[in-house]
Amino acid sequence: MAVSSIRTEAEYYAFQASKQIVVVHFHAEWSAPSNAIRPKYEGISRENGDVACGEVDVDRLGDLAAQEQATAVPTFFVYVAGERFATVAGGNESELKQRIAEARTKVTA
């Protein structure tokens, strides 16, 4: 599944509820760590069809980034059934995969 570009606050909140497990990547085009993790995140999205993966550009939706407390870029938020389950600050691919696996245990529990 492709990574969805989230362009408005309304899209963000609708996206949170789009699947049982949702991951949102808060990024910035100027951020080297954001750009480095992007292809890996796209791979995670392709490998996990049951997970909705989206991205928010903090320069376009700065108020939303502040409201959601995305204080670093990249920051990933993992949601289970619309509720925030985990936060991964930085471009740590293995931690992101671990949090997705943990989220799956909450869905099947």
Buried (B, 14 or more C-beta within 10 A) or exposed (E): BEBBEBEEBEBBEEBBEBBBBBBBBBBBEEBEBBBEBBEBBBEBBEEBEEBBBBBBBBEBBEEBBEEBEBEBBBBBBBBBBEEBBBBBBBBBBEBBBEBBEEBBEBEEE
